Amino acid sequence: MEEVIEHTTSVGDMLIESFKKMKEEKAACRRLLEKSGLLLHESELGYPPLPTTCGTDGSYAIDRLLTVDLAVAASVAVEGLVPPSERRYWEQPRHQVFVASEVHHPDTATVLRAVMLGGELLLAVKAPHDLVMFDGTLTLPTIYFNQALNKAPEVRELKCAREFTSKAADYLKAYAEMLEARRSDKTFAGIPKYSTRKEYGNRLSWAAEYDDRGMFTYLLRAGELTKPIPLEQPQQPWHLNVRSLQQSSPGIAGTVDTIIQGLQQLHVFYYKPHEYVPALRIETARSIAVNKHRLAVLVQGIKHQCATAAMLEPYPLYLADRTVKALSRSIPAFKQVATQRVAEKYAGSIDEVFFSLHGYRSESGG
């Protein structure tokens, strides 16, 4: 314990030096940002009527039992703070849940994540709101879907694999709609909590240890944003392996082309709505980023949802996160219900039931 405390103290000393260095360079970085032409103020975009908003988030959990795995995935959509004069119908349910007992398999989490994310996208495109916020980077579905598309055909014994395969075409269509964002009355935005991207840092030649979001939290003032720029593209081209879906979904190749084109045209910017909120990384389609009115709707919608210093992100994303992340904590209750049901119906020894459903470890994510 003493050794751990000693190392922790030294980490604190290093952080102090890092903060000092950032403080010394803050003024120079701010001047460079102002001269670059990348700094904007929300007043330059105008003040359109406040949009209605919602946020989506998802979570999954796997309880590794002695004989089976208990797999659960959930996706939710939560309405934001609504303008006083706004009324609109939003059909129920505003969530999607998948619960199943699975055979032991190392790739369950890979496919279950994709089911969770697909549910988020379906809820996002169906939401009757002007601004839909996605909790995460807009490139993440490509990674999760591609992993699941490669694994699902090989693990058809998994119920989550069959669930993903049956709905994969719908998931991809929803993803394409989000990336394309053709409708002028519906804006999509990805707002990741954590990011290591350095699109602006590379342009402005910041030191390698500074990431964009950390720097802009200190450089931007309330109401300021950066000019949207194209998202940094990976070294390998974007790819989705949909060979297993082509027979059941003949038009899937066109959907993939739309997705790839949308990924190549994604834009990013940073916005600081209030002094008490860190700079938010916002990813959106090119059709929104280059349109002054649609960008203003996006900015004003986010500002209106950052209503208190108690939440460091827009309200609907905060509430969706708190709601759906309770899933992993609920797994013991789900297991207890299932155990009781088996104990009531099973004709054999009750010892076998409790041994078989004894849990060793759990795995969760979102």
C-alpha positions as a printed NumPy array, in Angstrom:
array([[  0.   ,   0.   ,   0.   ],
       [  2.83 ,   2.405,   0.84 ],
       [  4.444,   1.698,  -2.527],
       [  1.173,   2.389,  -4.366],
       [  0.732,   5.683,  -2.503],
       [  4.312,   6.648,  -3.323],
       [  3.761,   6.005,  -7.044],
       [  0.439,   7.878,  -6.951],
       [  2.132,  10.898,  -5.379],
       [  4.725,  10.946,  -8.154],
       [  1.913,  10.814, -10.732],
       [  0.376,  13.867,  -9.071],
       [  3.704,  15.721,  -9.367],
       [  3.869,  14.894, -13.086],
       [  0.304,  16.152, -13.57 ],
       [  1.22 ,  19.44 , -11.892],
       [  4.084,  19.916, -14.361],
       [  1.752,  19.095, -17.251],
       [ -0.828,  21.647, -16.074],
       [  1.876,  24.29 , -15.646],
       [  3.131,  23.711, -19.176],
       [ -0.393,  23.91 , -20.602],
       [ -1.073,  27.14 , -18.705],
       [  2.13 ,  28.704, -20.047],
       [  1.273,  27.781, -23.637],
       [ -2.451,  28.596, -23.418],
       [ -2.155,  32.219, -24.564],
       [  0.044,  31.334, -27.553],
       [ -2.298,  28.503, -28.6  ],
       [ -5.291,  30.829, -28.319],
       [ -3.654,  33.44 , -30.561],
       [ -2.762,  30.759, -33.095],
       [ -6.357,  29.521, -33.071],
       [ -7.706,  33.052, -33.655],
       [ -5.328,  33.633, -36.571],
       [ -6.145,  30.268, -38.178],
       [ -9.716,  31.241, -39.076],
       [-11.017,  28.121, -37.336],
       [-12.652,  29.987, -34.439],
       [-16.352,  30.911, -34.586],
       [-18.958,  32.251, -32.19 ],
       [-22.483,  30.867, -32.029],
       [-23.869,  34.363, -32.745],
       [-22.377,  34.143, -36.263],
       [-24.737,  31.252, -37.045],
       [-27.933,  32.963, -35.882],
       [-30.577,  31.817, -33.415],
       [-33.165,  29.51 , -34.996],
       [-36.178,  28.252, -32.98 ],
       [-35.165,  25.721, -30.339],
       [-35.304,  22.179, -31.731],
       [-36.81 ,  19.222, -29.936],
       [-34.134,  16.725, -28.982],
       [-33.471,  13.173, -27.853],
       [-30.441,  11.062, -27.029],
       [-29.708,   7.37 , -27.513],
       [-27.416,   5.045, -25.608],
       [-26.943,   1.326, -25.115],
       [-25.433,  -1.245, -22.803],
       [-24.804,  -4.986, -22.709],
       [-23.854,  -7.505, -20.038],
       [-22.916, -11.188, -19.954],
       [-23.041, -13.253, -16.777],
       [-20.757, -16.27 , -17.151],
       [-22.531, -19.133, -15.365],
       [-21.321, -22.691, -14.853],
       [-23.343, -24.249, -17.692],
       [-24.59 , -21.28 , -19.76 ],
       [-24.106, -17.542, -20.272],
       [-26.869, -15.055, -19.488],
       [-26.644, -12.394, -22.226],
       [-28.532,  -9.087, -22.077],
       [-28.425,  -6.034, -24.359],
       [-30.526,  -2.882, -24.145],
       [-30.866,   0.344, -26.116],
       [-32.83 ,   3.402, -25.003],
       [-33.875,   6.775, -26.402],
       [-34.613,   9.626, -23.997],
       [-36.386,  12.871, -24.836],
       [-34.582,  16.109, -24.025],
       [-35.919,  19.254, -22.394],
       [-38.839,  20.208, -24.626],
       [-39.561,  23.81 , -25.723],
       [-42.729,  25.103, -23.959],
       [-44.899,  25.239, -27.08 ],
       [-43.833,  21.887, -28.52 ],
       [-46.121,  18.86 , -28.679],
       [-45.529,  15.796, -30.79 ],
       [-46.375,  12.12 , -30.663],
       [-43.589,   9.63 , -30.029],
       [-44.716,   6.03 , -30.199],
       [-43.834,   3.488, -27.533],
       [-41.671,   1.628, -26.764],
       [-38.615,   3.868, -26.76 ],
       [-36.27 ,   1.061, -25.933],
       [-35.135,  -2.305, -27.291],
       [-34.115,  -5.276, -25.148],
       [-32.508,  -8.624, -25.953],
       [-32.25 , -11.329, -23.252],
       [-31.12 , -14.907, -23.881],
       [-29.26 , -17.847, -22.394],
       [-26.267, -18.656, -24.578],
       [-23.851, -21.551, -24.812],
       [-20.346, -20.684, -23.666],
       [-18.558, -18.92 , -26.501],
       [-15.727, -16.349, -26.589],
       [-17.405, -14.276, -29.337],
       [-20.732, -13.645, -27.594],
       [-19.724, -10.119, -26.581],
       [-18.661,  -9.256, -30.149],
       [-22.097, -10.022, -31.58 ],
       [-24.053,  -8.759, -28.554],
       [-22.409,  -5.315, -28.864],
       [-23.592,  -5.067, -32.448],
       [-27.171,  -5.957, -31.411],
       [-27.02 ,  -3.221, -28.768],
       [-25.688,  -0.646, -31.229],
       [-28.185,  -1.628, -33.917],
       [-31.005,  -1.008, -31.457],
       [-29.657,   2.486, -30.78 ],
       [-29.622,   3.315, -34.49 ],
       [-33.173,   2.054, -35.056],
       [-34.44 ,   4.176, -32.184],
       [-32.508,   7.202, -33.465],
       [-33.959,   7.195, -36.973],
       [-37.514,   6.583, -35.709],
       [-37.455,   9.383, -33.149],
       [-39.733,  12.279, -34.249],
       [-37.297,  14.948, -33.063],
       [-35.36 ,  17.721, -34.78 ],
       [-32.031,  16.834, -33.166],
       [-30.969,  13.278, -32.333],
       [-27.785,  12.844, -30.308],
       [-25.853,   9.573, -30.438],
       [-23.672,   8.706, -27.452],
       [-20.379,   7.956, -29.179],
       [-18.436,   8.571, -32.349],
       [-20.343,   8.053, -35.603],
       [-17.598,   5.728, -36.86 ],
       [-18.094,   3.223, -34.032],
       [-21.007,   1.291, -35.641],
       [-18.772,   0.449, -38.61 ],
       [-16.259,  -1.255, -36.335],
       [-18.809,  -3.168, -34.267],
       [-20.949,  -4.156, -37.257],
       [-17.986,  -5.375, -39.274],
       [-16.793,  -7.528, -36.371],
       [-20.279,  -9.024, -35.978],
       [-20.736,  -9.534, -39.73 ],
       [-17.531, -11.583, -39.766],
       [-18.376, -13.623, -36.664],
       [-22.156, -14.164, -36.821],
       [-22.116, -16.668, -39.752],
       [-19.57 , -18.786, -37.852],
       [-21.513, -18.897, -34.551],
       [-25.102, -19.59 , -35.581],
       [-25.571, -21.561, -32.351],
       [-25.709, -18.196, -30.545],
       [-29.156, -16.622, -30.296],
       [-27.631, -13.141, -30.438],
       [-25.974, -14.088, -33.76 ],
       [-29.335, -15.097, -35.224],
       [-30.861, -11.883, -33.836],
       [-28.148,  -9.775, -35.443],
       [-28.309, -11.571, -38.792],
       [-32.098, -11.182, -39.023],
       [-31.933,  -7.423, -38.367],
       [-28.54 ,  -6.515, -39.837],
       [-30.025,  -5.036, -43.023],
       [-32.313,  -2.754, -40.963],
       [-29.39 ,  -1.727, -38.755],
       [-27.293,  -0.78 , -41.777],
       [-30.141,   1.168, -43.407],
       [-30.609,   3.166, -40.201],
       [-26.859,   3.819, -40.07 ],
       [-26.849,   5.005, -43.677],
       [-29.734,   7.387, -42.948],
       [-27.854,   8.858, -39.999],
       [-24.656,   9.407, -41.995],
       [-26.467,  10.809, -45.018],
       [-28.799,  13.148, -43.048],
       [-30.77 ,  14.208, -46.117],
       [-33.842,  15.493, -44.299],
       [-33.511,  19.174, -43.49 ],
       [-35.856,  18.792, -40.513],
       [-33.776,  16.111, -38.788],
       [-30.234,  16.527, -37.532],
       [-27.992,  13.735, -36.244],
       [-24.901,  14.268, -34.103],
       [-22.399,  11.925, -32.483],
       [-21.061,  13.211, -29.15 ],
       [-18.387,  10.871, -27.73 ],
       [-17.348,  11.267, -24.099],
       [-13.763,  10.234, -24.805],
       [-11.647,  10.783, -27.883],
       [ -7.958,  10.711, -28.778],
       [ -8.473,  12.379, -32.159],
       [ -6.244,  15.337, -33.071],
       [ -7.621,  16.78 , -36.308],
       [ -7.196,  20.369, -35.097],
       [ -3.998,  19.679, -33.185],
       [ -2.355,  18.349, -36.332],
       [ -3.451,  21.426, -38.304],
       [ -2.246,  23.847, -35.629],
       [  0.945,  21.885, -34.808],
       [  0.184,  21.419, -31.136],
       [  2.489,  19.278, -28.999],
       [  1.851,  15.55 , -29.373],
       [  0.667,  15.132, -25.759],
       [ -2.273,  17.532, -26.274],
       [ -5.51 ,  16.051, -27.581],
       [ -8.15 ,  18.274, -29.175],
       [-10.886,  17.993, -26.57 ],
       [ -8.597,  18.652, -23.63 ],
       [ -7.078,  21.719, -25.291],
       [-10.358,  23.222, -26.469],
       [-11.838,  22.876, -22.993],
       [ -9.286,  25.494, -21.89 ],
       [ -9.011,  27.521, -25.105],
       [-12.664,  28.055, -25.991],
       [-14.858,  30.551, -24.188],
       [-18.573,  30.114, -23.565],
       [-20.489,  30.27 , -26.861],
       [-17.464,  29.592, -29.061],
       [-17.001,  26.733, -31.486],
       [-14.492,  25.662, -34.081],
       [-15.164,  25.703, -37.793],
       [-16.221,  22.174, -38.854],
       [-13.503,  20.261, -40.681],
       [-13.435,  16.776, -42.257],
       [-12.964,  13.872, -39.882],
       [ -9.512,  12.29 , -39.987],
       [ -9.717,   9.156, -42.141],
       [ -8.02 ,   5.849, -41.193],
       [ -5.056,   4.483, -43.126],
       [ -7.104,   1.477, -44.244],
       [-10.285,   2.209, -46.259],
       [-13.661,   1.74 , -44.556],
       [-15.107,  -1.708, -45.115],
       [-18.23 ,  -3.723, -44.244],
       [-18.282,  -7.435, -45.046],
       [-21.912,  -8.062, -46.089],
       [-21.388, -11.178, -48.219],
       [-23.509, -13.246, -45.825],
       [-26.443, -10.822, -46.264],
       [-26.5  , -10.434, -50.03 ],
       [-28.897, -13.301, -50.713],
       [-31.486, -12.276, -48.125],
       [-31.052,  -8.507, -48.772],
       [-30.35 ,  -7.847, -52.474],
       [-29.992,  -4.058, -52.05 ],
       [-27.506,  -4.24 , -49.203],
       [-24.529,  -3.338, -51.419],
       [-26.077,   0.045, -52.2  ],
       [-26.639,   0.67 , -48.491],
       [-22.982,  -0.092, -47.781],
       [-21.894,   2.321, -50.529],
       [-23.988,   5.048, -48.882],
       [-22.406,   4.279, -45.508],
       [-18.848,   4.387, -46.886],
       [-19.528,   7.662, -48.664],
       [-21.036,   9.119, -45.495],
       [-18.036,   8.07 , -43.405],
       [-15.663,   9.696, -45.878],
       [-17.592,  12.984, -45.623],
       [-18.081,  13.168, -41.849],
       [-17.167,  16.486, -40.243],
       [-16.165,  17.344, -36.687],
       [-16.121,  20.479, -34.562],
       [-15.792,  21.429, -30.891],
       [-18.274,  23.579, -29.006],
       [-18.26 ,  25.021, -25.495],
       [-21.873,  25.939, -24.666],
       [-21.187,  27.264, -21.139],
       [-18.205,  27.913, -18.905],
       [-19.216,  25.022, -16.662],
       [-19.252,  22.456, -19.499],
       [-16.081,  21.006, -21.08 ],
       [-15.672,  21.407, -24.819],
       [-17.885,  18.883, -26.6  ],
       [-16.63 ,  16.93 , -29.593],
       [-19.455,  16.849, -32.143],
       [-19.419,  14.679, -35.261],
       [-22.029,  15.155, -37.95 ],
       [-22.737,  14.669, -41.645],
       [-21.273,  17.01 , -44.232],
       [-24.786,  18.075, -45.289],
       [-25.23 ,  19.555, -41.791],
       [-21.726,  20.912, -41.247],
       [-21.707,  23.062, -44.404],
       [-25.266,  24.364, -43.967],
       [-25.314,  27.437, -41.71 ],
       [-28.942,  27.039, -40.624],
       [-28.705,  23.31 , -39.851],
       [-25.453,  23.886, -37.959],
       [-27.168,  26.632, -35.931],
       [-30.009,  24.241, -35.063],
       [-27.456,  21.691, -33.874],
       [-25.531,  24.209, -31.771],
       [-28.606,  25.792, -30.166],
       [-30.145,  22.396, -29.457],
       [-27.039,  21.254, -27.607],
       [-26.715,  24.533, -25.69 ],
       [-30.323,  24.336, -24.467],
       [-29.768,  20.777, -23.205],
       [-26.652,  21.686, -21.164],
       [-28.831,  23.241, -18.508],
       [-26.875,  22.617, -15.316],
       [-23.315,  22.191, -14.087],
       [-24.349,  18.886, -12.496],
       [-24.216,  17.236, -15.948],
       [-21.115,  17.52 , -18.126],
       [-22.986,  16.503, -21.286],
       [-26.384,  17.254, -22.864],
       [-29.323,  16.229, -20.677],
       [-30.829,  13.45 , -22.871],
       [-27.442,  11.736, -23.253],
       [-26.825,  11.986, -19.515],
       [-30.227,  10.501, -18.666],
       [-29.976,   7.786, -21.34 ],
       [-26.55 ,   6.814, -19.993],
       [-27.749,   6.655, -16.382],
       [-30.806,   4.639, -17.418],
       [-29.218,   2.008, -19.615],
       [-26.002,   1.573, -17.602],
       [-28.162,   0.206, -14.773],
       [-28.424,  -2.954, -16.902],
       [-25.222,  -4.558, -15.611],
       [-26.227,  -3.876, -11.998],
       [-29.56 ,  -5.596, -12.657],
       [-28.033,  -8.885, -13.836],
       [-28.166, -10.511, -10.347],
       [-31.905,  -9.788, -10.198],
       [-32.449, -11.282, -13.673],
       [-30.487, -14.375, -12.661],
       [-32.494, -14.736,  -9.454],
       [-35.788, -14.662, -11.383],
       [-34.496, -17.263, -13.843],
       [-33.156, -19.461, -11.022],
       [-36.471, -19.346,  -9.192],
       [-38.339, -20.304, -12.344],
       [-36.045, -23.268, -13.009],
       [-36.257, -24.4  ,  -9.395],
       [-40.067, -24.387,  -9.584],
       [-40.285, -26.37 , -12.818],
       [-37.226, -28.651, -12.683],
       [-38.02 , -32.222, -11.656],
       [-34.499, -33.15 , -10.579],
       [-32.419, -32.21 ,  -7.571],
       [-32.462, -28.537,  -6.61 ],
       [-28.685, -28.73 ,  -6.007],
       [-28.15 , -29.191,  -9.718],
       [-30.016, -25.955, -10.449],
       [-27.949, -23.805,  -8.108],
       [-24.651, -25.373,  -9.176],
       [-25.487, -24.903, -12.873],
       [-26.531, -21.261, -12.434],
       [-23.64 , -20.295, -10.21 ],
       [-21.897, -17.249, -11.664],
       [-18.12 , -16.83 , -11.872],
       [-17.634, -13.472, -13.552],
       [-19.575, -10.881, -15.499],
       [-18.702,  -8.779, -18.497],
       [-20.384,  -5.525, -19.467],
       [-19.971,  -2.546, -21.741],
       [-21.747,   0.112, -23.722]])
